[in-house]
Amino acid sequence: MSFAAILSASRASGDSPPGLRGSLLFAGQTLVEYQARQAAQAGADRIMILVSVITPALSQAVDRLSADGIAVSLVRDMVSMIRDVPRDADILLVADGAIVAQSHVDAIGGAQGNALLVTDDSRASTPFERIDAGQRWAGLARISPALLFDTLDMIGDWDLSLTLVRAAVQHGARRVTVPQDDLMEGRVTLVETQQQADLVANAVTAAGASNARVRGGVEHYVLAPIARAIGPALMRMQVPAIQVRIAGIALAGIALVPVELTWTLTGFALLLLALLLAEMADRLDELALRAPPMSWLAFATPSLALLGIVRGGSSTMALDLALLLGIMLVADRWRRTGRARPWMIVTPGTVLPLLIVAGLFGVLAQGFRVAMLALIASAGAIILRPRD
């Protein structure tokens, strides 16, 4: 069943000068933007952000979300809320400043009827709102349309989120309890300052490491693990993925210079480093819950690597190798490799180390030949491997 989402972004942060909690930076974007991407990933088809004032940061966040195809709008009053909220869909309610691991968002988003994410009362759960003598609300709730509109009819100037949560408690909403370990390790928390947001960023993004996109070849076994190790540090420094991606493209372009000067192995090594930067950019997009690009920008760095292979080989075999490798690159990026396992997929990141090793032993031409045979075998594995 589809649902919409209501995010709160009106409370002031604890920073000086104070801003909005929703405007705190988290995973390379504003916190409310990250919450919106979480809700969309969990299945929300429409997102409303309840605000007291529209700031430039919130407007820019809405623009970025809309550009990524996420239906989002800013709501300033109850009249607009009543007009915009769908009558036939549940609502995923997210507390102001809540940072919750994606697994919990998916669980509440997939619940049936009224449901609350709760935590047992303890010292670690003190920032959360108490709902009874033994438990506190952990920042997520799924609210049915009937309960929502009954509450909106009488809410007046009360706090929407807390009023809905209390109404859900009174109506016996199902409770999903958060393990205490998630509270202690920062996977479920409320943040009021930028320092707090920075501290919990690594815990939440590490929890989503298992959702990383599977690649083929050396990209999967070498480059991706390095990117996963470095990605959280770059994210905490607020390094945008697009800057890392552009750096990879620039480095790949620079690598063509030593290739043209017949310093072939140096150029190949720089191209391999450029592919690592491209993989790191993909990882930053994943940490921010953005879909990795599938347009020309995603293929710019590996395409320059293919050009370097052509120029480094200076033969028709090198051109044939690059063309077949380009097809394999597209298939790997678009996830059209069937049920072939990562080690069966030959990629630019797989061919470059092979050529470097062959060049070090003075048999670069034979390295191209081996790479071509490996590509043929890889294509055969993708085509002939059973689908079921």
C-alpha positions as CSV (number, residue, x, y, z in Angstrom):
1,M,0.0,0.0,0.0
2,S,1.4,3.4,-1.0
3,F,1.8,6.1,1.6
4,A,2.9,9.7,1.9
5,A,5.3,11.3,4.4
6,I,5.2,14.3,6.6
7,L,8.5,15.6,7.8
8,S,8.9,18.3,10.5
9,A,11.4,21.1,10.0
10,S,10.4,24.0,12.2
11,R,12.4,23.6,15.5
12,A,15.5,25.6,16.1
13,S,18.8,24.0,16.4
14,G,21.1,24.3,19.5
15,D,23.9,25.9,17.4
16,S,24.9,29.6,17.7
17,P,23.6,31.4,15.8
18,P,20.6,29.0,15.8
19,G,19.2,27.7,12.5
20,L,16.7,24.9,11.9
21,R,17.3,21.3,12.9
22,G,16.1,20.3,9.4
23,S,18.8,22.4,7.9
24,L,21.7,20.8,9.7
25,L,24.2,19.1,7.3
26,F,24.0,15.3,7.2
27,A,25.4,12.9,4.6
28,G,26.4,15.8,2.3
29,Q,22.9,17.5,2.4
30,T,20.4,19.0,4.8
31,L,19.0,16.6,7.4
32,V,15.4,17.1,6.1
33,E,16.6,16.2,2.6
34,Y,18.2,13.0,3.9
35,Q,14.9,12.2,5.7
36,A,13.0,12.7,2.5
37,R,15.2,10.4,0.6
38,Q,14.8,7.8,3.3
39,A,11.0,8.1,3.1
40,A,11.1,7.8,-0.7
41,Q,13.4,4.8,-0.6
42,A,10.9,3.2,1.9
43,G,8.1,3.7,-0.6
44,A,6.6,7.1,0.0
45,D,5.2,8.5,-3.2
46,R,4.6,12.0,-1.9
47,I,6.5,14.0,0.8
48,M,5.4,17.1,2.7
49,I,7.7,19.2,4.8
50,L,6.0,21.1,7.6
51,V,7.8,24.3,8.2
52,S,7.3,27.5,10.2
53,V,9.4,29.6,7.8
54,I,10.8,28.9,4.3
55,T,14.5,29.4,4.3
56,P,16.9,29.3,1.3
57,A,18.4,26.0,2.5
58,L,14.9,24.4,2.6
59,S,14.0,25.8,-0.9
60,Q,17.3,24.4,-2.3
61,A,16.7,21.0,-0.7
62,V,13.2,20.9,-2.4
63,D,14.8,21.8,-5.7
64,R,17.4,19.0,-5.4
65,L,14.8,16.4,-4.4
66,S,12.5,17.5,-7.2
67,A,15.4,17.2,-9.7
68,D,15.8,13.6,-8.6
69,G,12.2,12.8,-9.2
70,I,10.9,12.9,-5.6
71,A,7.6,14.6,-5.2
72,V,8.0,17.1,-2.3
73,S,6.4,20.3,-1.1
74,L,6.7,22.7,1.7
75,V,3.6,23.2,4.0
76,R,3.4,26.2,6.3
77,D,-0.1,25.9,8.0
78,M,-2.8,23.4,8.8
79,V,-5.1,24.7,6.0
80,S,-2.5,23.7,3.4
81,M,-1.9,20.5,5.2
82,I,-5.6,19.5,5.1
83,R,-5.7,20.4,1.4
84,D,-2.6,18.6,0.4
85,V,-2.7,15.4,2.5
86,P,-4.0,12.4,0.5
87,R,-7.4,11.1,1.8
88,D,-6.7,7.4,0.9
89,A,-3.1,6.8,2.0
90,D,-1.3,6.3,5.3
91,I,1.2,8.8,6.5
92,L,4.8,8.2,7.5
93,L,5.5,10.8,10.2
94,V,9.2,11.7,10.9
95,A,10.1,13.8,13.9
96,D,12.1,17.0,13.7
97,G,15.8,16.2,13.9
98,A,15.3,12.5,13.9
99,I,18.1,10.4,12.4
100,V,17.0,6.8,12.0
101,A,18.7,3.9,10.2
102,Q,17.1,3.0,6.9
103,S,16.1,-0.5,8.2
104,H,13.7,1.0,10.7
105,V,12.3,3.5,8.2
106,D,11.6,0.5,5.9
107,A,10.0,-1.4,8.8
108,I,7.6,1.4,9.8
109,G,6.9,2.2,6.1
110,G,5.9,-1.4,5.5
111,A,3.7,-1.7,8.5
112,Q,-0.1,-2.0,8.3
113,G,-2.3,0.5,10.0
114,N,-1.1,2.7,12.9
115,A,2.4,1.9,14.1
116,L,5.0,3.6,16.2
117,L,8.8,3.2,16.5
118,V,9.5,3.3,20.2
119,T,12.3,2.8,22.6
120,D,12.4,1.6,26.2
121,D,12.9,4.4,28.7
122,S,16.6,4.6,29.6
123,R,19.3,7.2,29.9
124,A,20.1,6.8,26.2
125,S,16.5,7.5,25.2
126,T,16.2,10.7,27.2
127,P,16.1,13.1,24.1
128,F,12.9,11.3,22.8
129,E,9.4,12.2,23.8
130,R,7.9,10.1,26.5
131,I,4.6,8.3,25.6
132,D,4.0,6.3,28.8
133,A,5.7,5.2,31.9
134,G,8.0,2.7,30.2
135,Q,8.6,3.9,26.6
136,R,9.4,6.9,24.4
137,W,8.6,7.7,20.8
138,A,11.7,7.1,18.6
139,G,10.8,9.6,15.9
140,L,8.9,7.5,13.3
141,A,5.2,6.6,13.1
142,R,2.8,5.3,10.5
143,I,-0.6,7.0,10.8
144,S,-3.9,5.9,9.1
145,P,-6.0,8.5,7.1
146,A,-8.9,8.2,9.6
147,L,-6.7,8.9,12.6
148,L,-4.9,11.7,10.7
149,F,-8.0,13.6,9.7
150,D,-9.7,13.1,13.0
151,T,-6.7,14.7,14.6
152,L,-6.4,17.5,12.1
153,D,-10.0,18.5,12.7
154,M,-9.2,19.3,16.3
155,I,-5.6,20.1,16.3
156,G,-5.7,23.9,16.3
157,D,-2.3,25.3,17.1
158,W,-0.9,22.2,18.8
159,D,2.2,20.4,17.7
160,L,1.2,18.2,14.8
161,S,3.7,15.4,15.3
162,L,3.3,15.0,19.1
163,T,-0.5,15.2,18.9
164,L,-0.6,12.5,16.2
165,V,1.7,10.3,18.3
166,R,-0.5,10.7,21.4
167,A,-3.6,10.0,19.4
168,A,-1.9,6.8,17.9
169,V,-1.0,5.7,21.5
170,Q,-4.6,6.2,22.6
171,H,-5.9,4.2,19.6
172,G,-3.5,1.2,20.5
173,A,-1.1,1.6,17.6
174,R,1.3,-1.3,17.1
175,R,4.7,-0.6,18.6
176,V,8.1,-1.6,17.1
177,T,10.8,-1.4,19.7
178,V,14.3,-0.2,18.9
179,P,17.1,-2.3,20.4
180,Q,19.1,-0.4,22.9
181,D,22.3,-1.1,20.9
182,D,20.9,1.1,18.1
183,L,20.5,4.0,20.6
184,M,23.9,3.5,22.1
185,E,25.6,3.4,18.7
186,G,23.7,6.3,17.2
187,R,21.7,4.5,14.6
188,V,18.5,6.0,16.2
189,T,18.8,9.4,17.7
190,L,17.6,13.0,17.8
191,V,20.1,15.8,17.0
192,E,20.0,19.4,17.9
193,T,23.4,20.6,16.8
194,Q,25.7,20.2,13.9
195,Q,28.3,18.5,16.1
196,Q,25.8,15.8,17.1
197,A,24.8,15.3,13.4
198,D,28.5,14.8,12.5
199,L,29.0,12.3,15.4
200,V,26.1,10.0,14.3
201,A,26.8,10.3,10.6
202,N,29.2,7.4,10.5
203,A,27.0,5.0,12.5
204,V,23.9,5.5,10.3
205,T,25.8,5.3,7.0
206,A,27.8,2.3,8.1
207,A,24.4,0.6,8.8
208,G,23.6,1.0,5.1
209,A,26.8,-0.4,3.8
210,S,25.2,-3.7,3.0
211,N,22.9,-1.9,0.5
212,A,25.9,-0.9,-1.7
213,R,25.4,-1.6,-5.4
214,V,27.2,-4.7,-6.6
215,R,29.8,-4.2,-9.3
216,G,32.0,-6.5,-11.4
217,G,35.7,-7.3,-11.6
218,V,38.3,-5.3,-9.8
219,E,35.8,-2.6,-9.1
220,H,33.9,-5.0,-6.9
221,Y,36.8,-6.7,-5.2
222,V,39.3,-3.8,-4.8
223,L,38.0,-0.3,-5.7
224,A,34.6,-0.6,-4.0
225,P,36.0,-1.7,-0.6
226,I,38.5,1.2,-0.7
227,A,35.7,3.6,-1.6
228,R,33.5,2.2,1.3
229,A,36.4,2.8,3.7
230,I,37.1,6.3,2.6
231,G,33.5,7.4,1.8
232,P,32.3,8.1,5.3
233,A,35.3,10.3,6.1
234,L,34.7,12.3,2.9
235,M,31.0,12.6,3.8
236,R,31.7,13.9,7.3
237,M,33.9,16.6,5.6
238,Q,30.9,17.5,3.4
239,V,32.8,16.7,0.2
240,P,30.2,16.6,-2.6
241,A,30.0,13.5,-4.8
242,I,30.0,15.7,-7.9
243,Q,33.4,17.2,-7.0
244,V,35.0,13.8,-6.5
245,R,33.5,12.7,-9.9
246,I,34.8,15.7,-11.7
247,A,38.2,15.1,-10.1
248,G,38.2,11.6,-11.5
249,I,37.3,12.9,-14.9
250,A,40.1,15.5,-14.7
251,L,42.7,12.9,-13.5
252,A,41.7,10.6,-16.4
253,G,42.2,13.4,-18.8
254,I,45.6,14.1,-17.3
255,A,46.5,10.4,-17.5
256,L,46.3,10.5,-21.3
257,V,49.3,12.9,-21.4
258,P,51.9,10.3,-20.2
259,V,50.2,7.7,-22.4
260,E,50.8,9.9,-25.5
261,L,54.4,10.5,-24.3
262,T,54.9,6.7,-24.3
263,W,55.0,6.5,-20.5
264,T,52.2,4.0,-20.9
265,L,52.4,2.3,-17.5
266,T,52.3,5.6,-15.7
267,G,49.3,6.6,-17.6
268,F,47.6,3.3,-16.9
269,A,48.3,3.7,-13.2
270,L,46.7,7.2,-13.2
271,L,43.7,5.9,-15.1
272,L,43.2,3.2,-12.4
273,L,43.4,5.9,-9.7
274,A,40.8,7.9,-11.7
275,L,38.5,4.9,-11.7
276,L,38.9,4.7,-7.9
277,L,37.7,8.4,-7.6
278,A,34.7,7.5,-9.8
279,E,33.9,4.6,-7.4
280,M,34.2,6.9,-4.4
281,A,31.8,9.4,-6.0
282,D,29.3,6.5,-6.4
283,R,29.8,5.6,-2.8
284,L,29.1,9.2,-1.7
285,D,25.9,9.1,-3.7
286,E,24.9,5.8,-2.0
287,L,25.6,7.2,1.5
288,A,23.4,10.2,0.7
289,L,20.7,7.9,-0.6
290,R,21.0,9.2,-4.2
291,A,20.9,6.9,-7.1
292,P,24.3,6.8,-8.8
293,P,24.1,8.6,-12.2
294,M,23.5,6.6,-15.3
295,S,24.0,9.4,-17.8
296,W,27.2,10.4,-19.7
297,L,28.7,11.7,-16.4
298,A,28.9,8.2,-15.1
299,F,30.7,7.0,-18.2
300,A,33.1,9.9,-18.6
301,T,36.0,8.6,-16.5
302,P,35.8,4.9,-17.7
303,S,35.5,6.2,-21.3
304,L,38.7,8.1,-20.9
305,A,40.3,5.0,-19.5
306,L,39.2,3.1,-22.7
307,L,40.7,5.9,-24.8
308,G,43.9,5.5,-22.8
309,I,43.9,1.8,-23.6
310,V,43.5,2.4,-27.3
311,R,46.3,5.0,-27.3
312,G,48.6,2.8,-25.2
313,G,48.1,-0.2,-27.4
314,S,48.4,1.6,-30.7
315,S,47.0,-1.4,-32.6
316,T,43.7,-2.7,-34.0
317,M,43.6,-5.2,-31.2
318,A,43.6,-2.4,-28.6
319,L,40.7,-0.7,-30.4
320,D,38.8,-4.0,-30.5
321,L,39.5,-4.5,-26.8
322,A,38.3,-1.0,-25.9
323,L,35.0,-1.4,-28.0
324,L,34.2,-4.8,-26.3
325,L,35.2,-3.4,-22.9
326,G,32.8,-0.4,-23.5
327,I,29.9,-2.8,-24.1
328,M,30.8,-4.7,-20.9
329,L,31.1,-1.3,-19.0
330,V,27.5,-0.4,-20.0
331,A,26.2,-3.8,-19.1
332,D,27.8,-3.6,-15.7
333,R,26.6,-0.1,-15.0
334,W,23.0,-0.8,-16.1
335,R,22.9,-4.2,-14.2
336,R,22.5,-6.2,-17.4
337,T,25.0,-8.9,-16.6
338,G,22.4,-11.5,-15.8
339,R,23.4,-13.9,-13.1
340,A,27.1,-13.6,-13.8
341,R,29.2,-13.3,-10.6
342,P,31.4,-10.3,-10.0
343,W,34.6,-12.3,-10.8
344,M,33.2,-13.3,-14.2
345,I,32.8,-9.7,-15.3
346,V,35.8,-8.0,-17.0
347,T,35.8,-4.2,-16.5
348,P,38.2,-1.4,-17.3
349,G,39.4,-1.7,-13.7
350,T,40.2,-5.3,-14.3
351,V,42.0,-4.8,-17.6
352,L,44.3,-1.9,-16.5
353,P,46.1,-3.9,-13.7
354,L,46.6,-6.8,-16.2
355,L,48.2,-4.5,-18.7
356,I,50.3,-2.8,-16.1
357,V,51.7,-6.2,-14.9
358,A,52.2,-7.3,-18.6
359,G,54.1,-4.0,-19.3
360,L,56.3,-4.4,-16.3
361,F,57.5,-7.8,-17.7
362,G,57.9,-6.3,-21.2
363,V,55.0,-8.3,-22.7
364,L,52.4,-5.6,-23.1
365,A,51.2,-6.9,-26.5
366,Q,50.6,-10.3,-25.0
367,G,48.7,-8.5,-22.2
368,F,46.3,-7.1,-24.7
369,R,45.8,-10.6,-26.1
370,V,45.1,-12.1,-22.7
371,A,42.7,-9.2,-21.9
372,M,40.8,-9.9,-25.1
373,L,40.4,-13.6,-24.4
374,A,39.2,-12.7,-20.8
375,L,36.6,-10.4,-22.3
376,I,35.3,-13.0,-24.7
377,A,35.0,-15.5,-21.8
378,S,33.2,-12.9,-19.7
379,A,30.7,-12.1,-22.5
380,G,30.1,-15.9,-22.9
381,A,29.5,-16.2,-19.1
382,I,26.9,-13.4,-19.2
383,I,25.1,-14.8,-22.3
384,L,25.2,-18.5,-21.5
385,R,24.8,-18.6,-17.7
386,P,21.3,-19.9,-16.8
387,R,18.9,-17.2,-15.8
388,D,17.0,-19.3,-13.2
